[in-house]
């Protein structure tokens, strides 16, 4: 497996405070957090990371799906391989997420 991140699989939280990078095949490469995440609660941060990571993972899975389809494998990609609809749904969920700021 390639352990190098692929920029096309990067996903960024709408706040700009979370970025997730994935490698070919969906392996998580890294998570980058901006300092502003220190001002949110742990549950919101965790959900933001998970939603951002899901988008990155699905982007990498779509590459595998395309390769399986191009190879003409029969019966085609298994139901576990993400679809464009999965990406659309994950993107909508990510875009709806906010990182509320805690009161100090």
Secondary structure as UniProt FT lines:
FT   HELIX           7..9
FT   STRAND          11..12
FT   TURN            14..15
FT   STRAND          18..23
FT   HELIX           24..26
FT   STRAND          28..33
FT   HELIX           35..39
FT   HELIX           42..70
FT   TURN            71..72
FT   TURN            79..80
FT   HELIX           84..96
//
